[in-house]
Amino acid sequence: MKIDPKSRAVTSFFMVAAVIVMLALAWSVARDNSAATDPAKPAETRTLNGE
């Protein structure tokens, strides 16, 4: 199946944008949950806001 160049460019743009959004979300989750995954704290003392 042939895709015209304009559709291909739009598709590529949205694929790249989706990858950037997923990477930003993964980075945000990893940054926010760094305290929750700290092995130095026992599981019972971990809180959602990192206190």
mmCIF entry with sequence, helices, sheets and N, C-alpha, C, O atoms, coordinates in Angstrom:
data_MODEL
# 
_entry.id   MODEL 
# 
_entity.id                         1 
_entity.type                       polymer 
_entity.pdbx_number_of_molecules   1 
# 
_entity_poly.entity_id                      1 
_entity_poly.type                           'polypeptide(L)' 
_entity_poly.nstd_linkage                   no 
_entity_poly.nstd_monomer                   no 
_entity_poly.pdbx_seq_one_letter_code       MKIDPKSRAVTSFFMVAAVIVMLALAWSVARDNSAATDPAKPAETRTLNGE 
_entity_poly.pdbx_seq_one_letter_code_can   MKIDPKSRAVTSFFMVAAVIVMLALAWSVARDNSAATDPAKPAETRTLNGE 
_entity_poly.pdbx_strand_id                 A 
# 
loop_
_entity_poly_seq.entity_id 
_entity_poly_seq.num 
_entity_poly_seq.mon_id 
_entity_poly_seq.hetero 
1 1  MET n 
1 2  LYS n 
1 3  ILE n 
1 4  ASP n 
1 5  PRO n 
1 6  LYS n 
1 7  SER n 
1 8  ARG n 
1 9  ALA n 
1 10 VAL n 
1 11 THR n 
1 12 SER n 
1 13 PHE n 
1 14 PHE n 
1 15 MET n 
1 16 VAL n 
1 17 ALA n 
1 18 ALA n 
1 19 VAL n 
1 20 ILE n 
1 21 VAL n 
1 22 MET n 
1 23 LEU n 
1 24 ALA n 
1 25 LEU n 
1 26 ALA n 
1 27 TRP n 
1 28 SER n 
1 29 VAL n 
1 30 ALA n 
1 31 ARG n 
1 32 ASP n 
1 33 ASN n 
1 34 SER n 
1 35 ALA n 
1 36 ALA n 
1 37 THR n 
1 38 ASP n 
1 39 PRO n 
1 40 ALA n 
1 41 LYS n 
1 42 PRO n 
1 43 ALA n 
1 44 GLU n 
1 45 THR n 
1 46 ARG n 
1 47 THR n 
1 48 LEU n 
1 49 ASN n 
1 50 GLY n 
1 51 GLU n 
# 
_struct_asym.id          A 
_struct_asym.entity_id   1 
# 
loop_
_struct_conf.conf_type_id 
_struct_conf.id 
_struct_conf.pdbx_PDB_helix_id 
_struct_conf.beg_label_comp_id 
_struct_conf.beg_label_asym_id 
_struct_conf.beg_label_seq_id 
_struct_conf.pdbx_beg_PDB_ins_code 
_struct_conf.end_label_comp_id 
_struct_conf.end_label_asym_id 
_struct_conf.end_label_seq_id 
_struct_conf.pdbx_end_PDB_ins_code 
_struct_conf.beg_auth_comp_id 
_struct_conf.beg_auth_asym_id 
_struct_conf.beg_auth_seq_id 
_struct_conf.end_auth_comp_id 
_struct_conf.end_auth_asym_id 
_struct_conf.end_auth_seq_id 
_struct_conf.pdbx_PDB_helix_class 
_struct_conf.details 
_struct_conf.pdbx_PDB_helix_length 
HELX_P HELX_P1 AA1 PRO A 5  ? ASP A 32 ? PRO A 5  ASP A 32 1 ? 28 
HELX_P HELX_P2 AA2 ALA A 43 ? THR A 45 ? ALA A 43 THR A 45 5 ? 3  
# 
_struct_conf_type.id          HELX_P 
_struct_conf_type.criteria    ? 
_struct_conf_type.reference   ? 
# 
loop_
_atom_site.group_PDB 
_atom_site.id 
_atom_site.type_symbol 
_atom_site.label_atom_id 
_atom_site.label_alt_id 
_atom_site.label_comp_id 
_atom_site.label_asym_id 
_atom_site.label_entity_id 
_atom_site.label_seq_id 
_atom_site.pdbx_PDB_ins_code 
_atom_site.Cartn_x 
_atom_site.Cartn_y 
_atom_site.Cartn_z 
_atom_site.occupancy 
_atom_site.B_iso_or_equiv 
_atom_site.pdbx_formal_charge 
_atom_site.auth_seq_id 
_atom_site.auth_comp_id 
_atom_site.auth_asym_id 
_atom_site.auth_atom_id 
_atom_site.pdbx_PDB_model_num 
ATOM 1   N N  . MET A 1 1  ? 0.845  -1.192 0.000  1.00 0.00 ? 1  MET A N  1 
ATOM 2   C CA . MET A 1 1  ? 0.000  0.000  0.000  1.00 0.00 ? 1  MET A CA 1 
ATOM 3   C C  . MET A 1 1  ? 0.886  1.250  0.000  1.00 0.00 ? 1  MET A C  1 
ATOM 4   O O  . MET A 1 1  ? 1.781  1.405  0.831  1.00 0.00 ? 1  MET A O  1 
ATOM 5   N N  . LYS A 1 2  ? 0.609  2.110  -0.939 1.00 0.00 ? 2  LYS A N  1 
ATOM 6   C CA . LYS A 1 2  ? 1.377  3.355  -1.036 1.00 0.00 ? 2  LYS A CA 1 
ATOM 7   C C  . LYS A 1 2  ? 0.729  4.442  -0.188 1.00 0.00 ? 2  LYS A C  1 
ATOM 8   O O  . LYS A 1 2  ? -0.493 4.587  -0.159 1.00 0.00 ? 2  LYS A O  1 
ATOM 9   N N  . ILE A 1 3  ? 1.580  5.203  0.502  1.00 0.00 ? 3  ILE A N  1 
ATOM 10  C CA . ILE A 1 3  ? 1.104  6.336  1.299  1.00 0.00 ? 3  ILE A CA 1 
ATOM 11  C C  . ILE A 1 3  ? 1.672  7.605  0.672  1.00 0.00 ? 3  ILE A C  1 
ATOM 12  O O  . ILE A 1 3  ? 2.870  7.686  0.400  1.00 0.00 ? 3  ILE A O  1 
ATOM 13  N N  . ASP A 1 4  ? 0.823  8.582  0.446  1.00 0.00 ? 4  ASP A N  1 
ATOM 14  C CA . ASP A 1 4  ? 1.333  9.811  -0.160 1.00 0.00 ? 4  ASP A CA 1 
ATOM 15  C C  . ASP A 1 4  ? 2.252  10.537 0.827  1.00 0.00 ? 4  ASP A C  1 
ATOM 16  O O  . ASP A 1 4  ? 2.112  10.386 2.041  1.00 0.00 ? 4  ASP A O  1 
ATOM 17  N N  . PRO A 1 5  ? 3.190  11.325 0.297  1.00 0.00 ? 5  PRO A N  1 
ATOM 18  C CA . PRO A 1 5  ? 4.216  11.944 1.161  1.00 0.00 ? 5  PRO A CA 1 
ATOM 19  C C  . PRO A 1 5  ? 3.650  12.827 2.265  1.00 0.00 ? 5  PRO A C  1 
ATOM 20  O O  . PRO A 1 5  ? 4.206  12.873 3.362  1.00 0.00 ? 5  PRO A O  1 
ATOM 21  N N  . LYS A 1 6  ? 2.548  13.532 1.992  1.00 0.00 ? 6  LYS A N  1 
ATOM 22  C CA . LYS A 1 6  ? 1.997  14.414 3.018  1.00 0.00 ? 6  LYS A CA 1 
ATOM 23  C C  . LYS A 1 6  ? 1.478  13.594 4.202  1.00 0.00 ? 6  LYS A C  1 
ATOM 24  O O  . LYS A 1 6  ? 1.740  13.939 5.354  1.00 0.00 ? 6  LYS A O  1 
ATOM 25  N N  . SER A 1 7  ? 0.752  12.527 3.929  1.00 0.00 ? 7  SER A N  1 
ATOM 26  C CA . SER A 1 7  ? 0.259  11.670 5.012  1.00 0.00 ? 7  SER A CA 1 
ATOM 27  C C  . SER A 1 7  ? 1.415  11.036 5.768  1.00 0.00 ? 7  SER A C  1 
ATOM 28  O O  . SER A 1 7  ? 1.367  10.888 6.989  1.00 0.00 ? 7  SER A O  1 
ATOM 29  N N  . ARG A 1 8  ? 2.442  10.669 5.039  1.00 0.00 ? 8  ARG A N  1 
ATOM 30  C CA . ARG A 1 8  ? 3.608  10.052 5.679  1.00 0.00 ? 8  ARG A CA 1 
ATOM 31  C C  . ARG A 1 8  ? 4.288  11.042 6.621  1.00 0.00 ? 8  ARG A C  1 
ATOM 32  O O  . ARG A 1 8  ? 4.711  10.668 7.714  1.00 0.00 ? 8  ARG A O  1 
ATOM 33  N N  . ALA A 1 9  ? 4.393  12.292 6.206  1.00 0.00 ? 9  ALA A N  1 
ATOM 34  C CA . ALA A 1 9  ? 5.018  13.306 7.056  1.00 0.00 ? 9  ALA A CA 1 
ATOM 35  C C  . ALA A 1 9  ? 4.181  13.566 8.308  1.00 0.00 ? 9  ALA A C  1 
ATOM 36  O O  . ALA A 1 9  ? 4.724  13.701 9.404  1.00 0.00 ? 9  ALA A O  1 
ATOM 37  N N  . VAL A 1 10 ? 2.869  13.633 8.143  1.00 0.00 ? 10 VAL A N  1 
ATOM 38  C CA . VAL A 1 10 ? 1.992  13.865 9.290  1.00 0.00 ? 10 VAL A CA 1 
ATOM 39  C C  . VAL A 1 10 ? 2.070  12.688 10.253 1.00 0.00 ? 10 VAL A C  1 
ATOM 40  O O  . VAL A 1 10 ? 2.143  12.875 11.468 1.00 0.00 ? 10 VAL A O  1 
ATOM 41  N N  . THR A 1 11 ? 2.053  11.473 9.707  1.00 0.00 ? 11 THR A N  1 
ATOM 42  C CA . THR A 1 11 ? 2.153  10.277 10.546 1.00 0.00 ? 11 THR A CA 1 
ATOM 43  C C  . THR A 1 11 ? 3.473  10.256 11.296 1.00 0.00 ? 11 THR A C  1 
ATOM 44  O O  . THR A 1 11 ? 3.504  9.954  12.488 1.00 0.00 ? 11 THR A O  1 
ATOM 45  N N  . SER A 1 12 ? 4.563  10.574 10.612 1.00 0.00 ? 12 SER A N  1 
ATOM 46  C CA . SER A 1 12 ? 5.871  10.594 11.264 1.00 0.00 ? 12 SER A CA 1 
ATOM 47  C C  . SER A 1 12 ? 5.909  11.631 12.377 1.00 0.00 ? 12 SER A C  1 
ATOM 48  O O  . SER A 1 12 ? 6.458  11.377 13.449 1.00 0.00 ? 12 SER A O  1 
ATOM 49  N N  . PHE A 1 13 ? 5.330  12.788 12.125 1.00 0.00 ? 13 PHE A N  1 
ATOM 50  C CA . PHE A 1 13 ? 5.307  13.835 13.147 1.00 0.00 ? 13 PHE A CA 1 
ATOM 51  C C  . PHE A 1 13 ? 4.581  13.358 14.393 1.00 0.00 ? 13 PHE A C  1 
ATOM 52  O O  . PHE A 1 13 ? 5.070  13.531 15.510 1.00 0.00 ? 13 PHE A O  1 
ATOM 53  N N  . PHE A 1 14 ? 3.402  12.752 14.198 1.00 0.00 ? 14 PHE A N  1 
ATOM 54  C CA . PHE A 1 14 ? 2.640  12.303 15.361 1.00 0.00 ? 14 PHE A CA 1 
ATOM 55  C C  . PHE A 1 14 ? 3.312  11.136 16.070 1.00 0.00 ? 14 PHE A C  1 
ATOM 56  O O  . PHE A 1 14 ? 3.198  11.012 17.289 1.00 0.00 ? 14 PHE A O  1 
ATOM 57  N N  . MET A 1 15 ? 4.015  10.273 15.328 1.00 0.00 ? 15 MET A N  1 
ATOM 58  C CA . MET A 1 15 ? 4.737  9.176  15.978 1.00 0.00 ? 15 MET A CA 1 
ATOM 59  C C  . MET A 1 15 ? 5.876  9.721  16.833 1.00 0.00 ? 15 MET A C  1 
ATOM 60  O O  . MET A 1 15 ? 6.085  9.261  17.956 1.00 0.00 ? 15 MET A O  1 
ATOM 61  N N  . VAL A 1 16 ? 6.604  10.690 16.313 1.00 0.00 ? 16 VAL A N  1 
ATOM 62  C CA . VAL A 1 16 ? 7.689  11.305 17.079 1.00 0.00 ? 16 VAL A CA 1 
ATOM 63  C C  . VAL A 1 16 ? 7.120  12.043 18.289 1.00 0.00 ? 16 VAL A C  1 
ATOM 64  O O  . VAL A 1 16 ? 7.679  11.964 19.383 1.00 0.00 ? 16 VAL A O  1 
ATOM 65  N N  . ALA A 1 17 ? 6.022  12.753 18.102 1.00 0.00 ? 17 ALA A N  1 
ATOM 66  C CA . ALA A 1 17 ? 5.390  13.461 19.219 1.00 0.00 ? 17 ALA A CA 1 
ATOM 67  C C  . ALA A 1 17 ? 4.930  12.480 20.294 1.00 0.00 ? 17 ALA A C  1 
ATOM 68  O O  . ALA A 1 17 ? 5.068  12.760 21.484 1.00 0.00 ? 17 ALA A O  1 
ATOM 69  N N  . ALA A 1 18 ? 4.385  11.335 19.886 1.00 0.00 ? 18 ALA A N  1 
ATOM 70  C CA . ALA A 1 18 ? 3.930  10.335 20.854 1.00 0.00 ? 18 ALA A CA 1 
ATOM 71  C C  . ALA A 1 18 ? 5.102  9.772  21.645 1.00 0.00 ? 18 ALA A C  1 
ATOM 72  O O  . ALA A 1 18 ? 4.989  9.556  22.851 1.00 0.00 ? 18 ALA A O  1 
ATOM 73  N N  . VAL A 1 19 ? 6.229  9.533  20.976 1.00 0.00 ? 19 VAL A N  1 
ATOM 74  C CA . VAL A 1 19 ? 7.416  9.025  21.672 1.00 0.00 ? 19 VAL A CA 1 
ATOM 75  C C  . VAL A 1 19 ? 7.912  10.052 22.682 1.00 0.00 ? 19 VAL A C  1 
ATOM 76  O O  . VAL A 1 19 ? 8.279  9.693  23.800 1.00 0.00 ? 19 VAL A O  1 
ATOM 77  N N  . ILE A 1 20 ? 7.928  11.326 22.298 1.00 0.00 ? 20 ILE A N  1 
ATOM 78  C CA . ILE A 1 20 ? 8.379  12.382 23.210 1.00 0.00 ? 20 ILE A CA 1 
ATOM 79  C C  . ILE A 1 20 ? 7.456  12.461 24.427 1.00 0.00 ? 20 ILE A C  1 
ATOM 80  O O  . ILE A 1 20 ? 7.925  12.599 25.557 1.00 0.00 ? 20 ILE A O  1 
ATOM 81  N N  . VAL A 1 21 ? 6.150  12.375 24.197 1.00 0.00 ? 21 VAL A N  1 
ATOM 82  C CA . VAL A 1 21 ? 5.195  12.423 25.310 1.00 0.00 ? 21 VAL A CA 1 
ATOM 83  C C  . VAL A 1 21 ? 5.401  11.235 26.240 1.00 0.00 ? 21 VAL A C  1 
ATOM 84  O O  . VAL A 1 21 ? 5.377  11.392 27.461 1.00 0.00 ? 21 VAL A O  1 
ATOM 85  N N  . MET A 1 22 ? 5.603  10.041 25.671 1.00 0.00 ? 22 MET A N  1 
ATOM 86  C CA . MET A 1 22 ? 5.807  8.852  26.517 1.00 0.00 ? 22 MET A CA 1 
ATOM 87  C C  . MET A 1 22 ? 7.095  8.956  27.320 1.00 0.00 ? 22 MET A C  1 
ATOM 88  O O  . MET A 1 22 ? 7.129  8.582  28.492 1.00 0.00 ? 22 MET A O  1 
ATOM 89  N N  . LEU A 1 23 ? 8.154  9.462  26.697 1.00 0.00 ? 23 LEU A N  1 
ATOM 90  C CA . LEU A 1 23 ? 9.414  9.627  27.426 1.00 0.00 ? 23 LEU A CA 1 
ATOM 91  C C  . LEU A 1 23 ? 9.267  10.651 28.546 1.00 0.00 ? 23 LEU A C  1 
ATOM 92  O O  . LEU A 1 23 ? 9.776  10.445 29.648 1.00 0.00 ? 23 LEU A O  1 
ATOM 93  N N  . ALA A 1 24 ? 8.574  11.750 28.268 1.00 0.00 ? 24 ALA A N  1 
ATOM 94  C CA . ALA A 1 24 ? 8.369  12.766 29.302 1.00 0.00 ? 24 ALA A CA 1 
ATOM 95  C C  . ALA A 1 24 ? 7.541  12.210 30.456 1.00 0.00 ? 24 ALA A C  1 
ATOM 96  O O  . ALA A 1 24 ? 7.824  12.491 31.621 1.00 0.00 ? 24 ALA A O  1 
ATOM 97  N N  . LEU A 1 25 ? 6.524  11.424 30.132 1.00 0.00 ? 25 LEU A N  1 
ATOM 98  C CA . LEU A 1 25 ? 5.693  10.834 31.182 1.00 0.00 ? 25 LEU A CA 1 
ATOM 99  C C  . LEU A 1 25 ? 6.494  9.837  32.010 1.00 0.00 ? 25 LEU A C  1 
ATOM 100 O O  . LEU A 1 25 ? 6.392  9.817  33.236 1.00 0.00 ? 25 LEU A O  1 
ATOM 101 N N  . ALA A 1 26 ? 7.288  9.014  31.338 1.00 0.00 ? 26 ALA A N  1 
ATOM 102 C CA . ALA A 1 26 ? 8.108  8.035  32.064 1.00 0.00 ? 26 ALA A CA 1 
ATOM 103 C C  . ALA A 1 26 ? 9.129  8.740  32.955 1.00 0.00 ? 26 ALA A C  1 
ATOM 104 O O  . ALA A 1 26 ? 9.370  8.312  34.084 1.00 0.00 ? 26 ALA A O  1 
ATOM 105 N N  . TRP A 1 27 ? 9.731  9.828  32.447 1.00 0.00 ? 27 TRP A N  1 
ATOM 106 C CA . TRP A 1 27 ? 10.696 10.574 33.251 1.00 0.00 ? 27 TRP A CA 1 
ATOM 107 C C  . TRP A 1 27 ? 10.013 11.195 34.463 1.00 0.00 ? 27 TRP A C  1 
ATOM 108 O O  . TRP A 1 27 ? 10.558 11.182 35.566 1.00 0.00 ? 27 TRP A O  1 
ATOM 109 N N  . SER A 1 28 ? 8.817  11.737 34.252 1.00 0.00 ? 28 SER A N  1 
ATOM 110 C CA . SER A 1 28 ? 8.081  12.360 35.349 1.00 0.00 ? 28 SER A CA 1 
ATOM 111 C C  . SER A 1 28 ? 7.713  11.339 36.416 1.00 0.00 ? 28 SER A C  1 
ATOM 112 O O  . SER A 1 28 ? 7.853  11.608 37.609 1.00 0.00 ? 28 SER A O  1 
ATOM 113 N N  . VAL A 1 29 ? 7.244  10.173 35.993 1.00 0.00 ? 29 VAL A N  1 
ATOM 114 C CA . VAL A 1 29 ? 6.873  9.134  36.951 1.00 0.00 ? 29 VAL A CA 1 
ATOM 115 C C  . VAL A 1 29 ? 8.107  8.654  37.705 1.00 0.00 ? 29 VAL A C  1 
ATOM 116 O O  . VAL A 1 29 ? 8.052  8.465  38.920 1.00 0.00 ? 29 VAL A O  1 
ATOM 117 N N  . ALA A 1 30 ? 9.208  8.457  37.008 1.00 0.00 ? 30 ALA A N  1 
ATOM 118 C CA . ALA A 1 30 ? 10.432 7.989  37.661 1.00 0.00 ? 30 ALA A CA 1 
ATOM 119 C C  . ALA A 1 30 ? 10.946 9.033  38.655 1.00 0.00 ? 30 ALA A C  1 
ATOM 120 O O  . ALA A 1 30 ? 11.428 8.684  39.733 1.00 0.00 ? 30 ALA A O  1 
ATOM 121 N N  . ARG A 1 31 ? 10.843 10.306 38.293 1.00 0.00 ? 31 ARG A N  1 
ATOM 122 C CA . ARG A 1 31 ? 11.308 11.372 39.184 1.00 0.00 ? 31 ARG A CA 1 
ATOM 123 C C  . ARG A 1 31 ? 10.409 11.481 40.406 1.00 0.00 ? 31 ARG A C  1 
ATOM 124 O O  . ARG A 1 31 ? 10.900 11.636 41.524 1.00 0.00 ? 31 ARG A O  1 
ATOM 125 N N  . ASP A 1 32 ? 9.094  11.401 40.206 1.00 0.00 ? 32 ASP A N  1 
ATOM 126 C CA . ASP A 1 32 ? 8.151  11.546 41.317 1.00 0.00 ? 32 ASP A CA 1 
ATOM 127 C C  . ASP A 1 32 ? 8.197  10.365 42.271 1.00 0.00 ? 32 ASP A C  1 
ATOM 128 O O  . ASP A 1 32 ? 7.955  10.529 43.467 1.00 0.00 ? 32 ASP A O  1 
ATOM 129 N N  . ASN A 1 33 ? 8.502  9.179  41.766 1.00 0.00 ? 33 ASN A N  1 
ATOM 130 C CA . ASN A 1 33 ? 8.457  7.977  42.586 1.00 0.00 ? 33 ASN A CA 1 
ATOM 131 C C  . ASN A 1 33 ? 9.833  7.542  43.077 1.00 0.00 ? 33 ASN A C  1 
ATOM 132 O O  . ASN A 1 33 ? 9.984  6.412  43.541 1.00 0.00 ? 33 ASN A O  1 
ATOM 133 N N  . SER A 1 34 ? 10.836 8.407  42.987 1.00 0.00 ? 34 SER A N  1 
ATOM 134 C CA . SER A 1 34 ? 12.176 8.007  43.413 1.00 0.00 ? 34 SER A CA 1 
ATOM 135 C C  . SER A 1 34 ? 12.202 7.670  44.903 1.00 0.00 ? 34 SER A C  1 
ATOM 136 O O  . SER A 1 34 ? 12.927 6.761  45.306 1.00 0.00 ? 34 SER A O  1 
ATOM 137 N N  . ALA A 1 35 ? 11.432 8.375  45.729 1.00 0.00 ? 35 ALA A N  1 
ATOM 138 C CA . ALA A 1 35 ? 11.399 8.081  47.158 1.00 0.00 ? 35 ALA A CA 1 
ATOM 139 C C  . ALA A 1 35 ? 10.645 6.782  47.424 1.00 0.00 ? 35 ALA A C  1 
ATOM 140 O O  . ALA A 1 35 ? 10.984 6.046  48.351 1.00 0.00 ? 35 ALA A O  1 
ATOM 141 N N  . ALA A 1 36 ? 9.634  6.498  46.625 1.00 0.00 ? 36 ALA A N  1 
ATOM 142 C CA . ALA A 1 36 ? 8.830  5.298  46.846 1.00 0.00 ? 36 ALA A CA 1 
ATOM 143 C C  . ALA A 1 36 ? 9.602  4.033  46.496 1.00 0.00 ? 36 ALA A C  1 
ATOM 144 O O  . ALA A 1 36 ? 9.273  2.952  46.985 1.00 0.00 ? 36 ALA A O  1 
ATOM 145 N N  . THR A 1 37 ? 10.627 4.157  45.651 1.00 0.00 ? 37 THR A N  1 
ATOM 146 C CA . THR A 1 37 ? 11.385 2.975  45.257 1.00 0.00 ? 37 THR A CA 1 
ATOM 147 C C  . THR A 1 37 ? 12.740 2.928  45.952 1.00 0.00 ? 37 THR A C  1 
ATOM 148 O O  . THR A 1 37 ? 13.606 2.140  45.573 1.00 0.00 ? 37 THR A O  1 
ATOM 149 N N  . ASP A 1 38 ? 12.927 3.769  46.969 1.00 0.00 ? 38 ASP A N  1 
ATOM 150 C CA . ASP A 1 38 ? 14.192 3.783  47.700 1.00 0.00 ? 38 ASP A CA 1 
ATOM 151 C C  . ASP A 1 38 ? 14.309 2.522  48.556 1.00 0.00 ? 38 ASP A C  1 
ATOM 152 O O  . ASP A 1 38 ? 13.494 2.328  49.457 1.00 0.00 ? 38 ASP A O  1 
ATOM 153 N N  . PRO A 1 39 ? 15.296 1.662  48.303 1.00 0.00 ? 39 PRO A N  1 
ATOM 154 C CA . PRO A 1 39 ? 15.387 0.415  49.063 1.00 0.00 ? 39 PRO A CA 1 
ATOM 155 C C  . PRO A 1 39 ? 15.827 0.612  50.509 1.00 0.00 ? 39 PRO A C  1 
ATOM 156 O O  . PRO A 1 39 ? 15.730 -0.314 51.315 1.00 0.00 ? 39 PRO A O  1 
ATOM 157 N N  . ALA A 1 40 ? 16.310 1.810  50.850 1.00 0.00 ? 40 ALA A N  1 
ATOM 158 C CA . ALA A 1 40 ? 16.769 2.045  52.213 1.00 0.00 ? 40 ALA A CA 1 
ATOM 159 C C  . ALA A 1 40 ? 15.597 2.167  53.191 1.00 0.00 ? 40 ALA A C  1 
ATOM 160 O O  . ALA A 1 40 ? 15.773 1.958  54.391 1.00 0.00 ? 40 ALA A O  1 
ATOM 161 N N  . LYS A 1 41 ? 14.416 2.498  52.695 1.00 0.00 ? 41 LYS A N  1 
ATOM 162 C CA . LYS A 1 41 ? 13.248 2.648  53.568 1.00 0.00 ? 41 LYS A CA 1 
ATOM 163 C C  . LYS A 1 41 ? 12.446 1.348  53.583 1.00 0.00 ? 41 LYS A C  1 
ATOM 164 O O  . LYS A 1 41 ? 12.274 0.719  52.539 1.00 0.00 ? 41 LYS A O  1 
ATOM 165 N N  . PRO A 1 42 ? 11.961 0.944  54.739 1.00 0.00 ? 42 PRO A N  1 
ATOM 166 C CA . PRO A 1 42 ? 11.033 -0.196 54.778 1.00 0.00 ? 42 PRO A CA 1 
ATOM 167 C C  . PRO A 1 42 ? 9.740  0.139  54.047 1.00 0.00 ? 42 PRO A C  1 
ATOM 168 O O  . PRO A 1 42 ? 9.355  1.306  53.965 1.00 0.00 ? 42 PRO A O  1 
ATOM 169 N N  . ALA A 1 43 ? 9.078  -0.863 53.524 1.00 0.00 ? 43 ALA A N  1 
ATOM 170 C CA . ALA A 1 43 ? 7.876  -0.636 52.719 1.00 0.00 ? 43 ALA A CA 1 
ATOM 171 C C  . ALA A 1 43 ? 6.771  0.045  53.518 1.00 0.00 ? 43 ALA A C  1 
ATOM 172 O O  . ALA A 1 43 ? 5.994  0.817  52.956 1.00 0.00 ? 43 ALA A O  1 
ATOM 173 N N  . GLU A 1 44 ? 6.688  -0.227 54.822 1.00 0.00 ? 44 GLU A N  1 
ATOM 174 C CA . GLU A 1 44 ? 5.597  0.331  55.614 1.00 0.00 ? 44 GLU A CA 1 
ATOM 175 C C  . GLU A 1 44 ? 5.723  1.843  55.789 1.00 0.00 ? 44 GLU A C  1 
ATOM 176 O O  . GLU A 1 44 ? 4.717  2.515  56.014 1.00 0.00 ? 44 GLU A O  1 
ATOM 177 N N  . THR A 1 45 ? 6.933  2.391  55.690 1.00 0.00 ? 45 THR A N  1 
ATOM 178 C CA . THR A 1 45 ? 7.118  3.818  55.944 1.00 0.00 ? 45 THR A CA 1 
ATOM 179 C C  . THR A 1 45 ? 7.082  4.648  54.670 1.00 0.00 ? 45 THR A C  1 
ATOM 180 O O  . THR A 1 45 ? 7.172  5.874  54.742 1.00 0.00 ? 45 THR A O  1 
ATOM 181 N N  . ARG A 1 46 ? 6.955  4.030  53.526 1.00 0.00 ? 46 ARG A N  1 
ATOM 182 C CA . ARG A 1 46 ? 6.917  4.784  52.280 1.00 0.00 ? 46 ARG A CA 1 
ATOM 183 C C  . ARG A 1 46 ? 5.577  5.485  52.136 1.00 0.00 ? 46 ARG A C  1 
ATOM 184 O O  . ARG A 1 46 ? 4.530  4.937  52.477 1.00 0.00 ? 46 ARG A O  1 
ATOM 185 N N  . THR A 1 47 ? 5.632  6.725  51.617 1.00 0.00 ? 47 THR A N  1 
ATOM 186 C CA . THR A 1 47 ? 4.402  7.478  51.389 1.00 0.00 ? 47 THR A CA 1 
ATOM 187 C C  . THR A 1 47 ? 4.372  7.934  49.952 1.00 0.00 ? 47 THR A C  1 
ATOM 188 O O  . THR A 1 47 ? 5.391  7.897  49.263 1.00 0.00 ? 47 THR A O  1 
ATOM 189 N N  . LEU A 1 48 ? 3.210  8.365  49.490 1.00 0.00 ? 48 LEU A N  1 
ATOM 190 C CA . LEU A 1 48 ? 3.073  8.775  48.104 1.00 0.00 ? 48 LEU A CA 1 
ATOM 191 C C  . LEU A 1 48 ? 3.807  10.076 47.814 1.00 0.00 ? 48 LEU A C  1 
ATOM 192 O O  . LEU A 1 48 ? 4.283  10.267 46.695 1.00 0.00 ? 48 LEU A O  1 
ATOM 193 N N  . ASN A 1 49 ? 3.913  10.976 48.789 1.00 0.00 ? 49 ASN A N  1 
ATOM 194 C CA . ASN A 1 49 ? 4.559  12.253 48.533 1.00 0.00 ? 49 ASN A CA 1 
ATOM 195 C C  . ASN A 1 49 ? 6.028  12.262 48.950 1.00 0.00 ? 49 ASN A C  1 
ATOM 196 O O  . ASN A 1 49 ? 6.654  13.322 48.924 1.00 0.00 ? 49 ASN A O  1 
ATOM 197 N N  . GLY A 1 50 ? 6.587  11.145 49.326 1.00 0.00 ? 50 GLY A N  1 
ATOM 198 C CA . GLY A 1 50 ? 8.016  11.043 49.583 1.00 0.00 ? 50 GLY A CA 1 
ATOM 199 C C  . GLY A 1 50 ? 8.456  11.511 50.948 1.00 0.00 ? 50 GLY A C  1 
ATOM 200 O O  . GLY A 1 50 ? 9.657  11.657 51.175 1.00 0.00 ? 50 GLY A O  1 
ATOM 201 N N  . GLU A 1 51 ? 7.545  11.753 51.866 1.00 0.00 ? 51 GLU A N  1 
ATOM 202 C CA . GLU A 1 51 ? 7.936  12.212 53.203 1.00 0.00 ? 51 GLU A CA 1 
ATOM 203 C C  . GLU A 1 51 ? 8.254  11.043 54.104 1.00 0.00 ? 51 GLU A C  1 
ATOM 204 O O  . GLU A 1 51 ? 8.603  11.237 55.269 1.00 0.00 ? 51 GLU A O  1 
# 
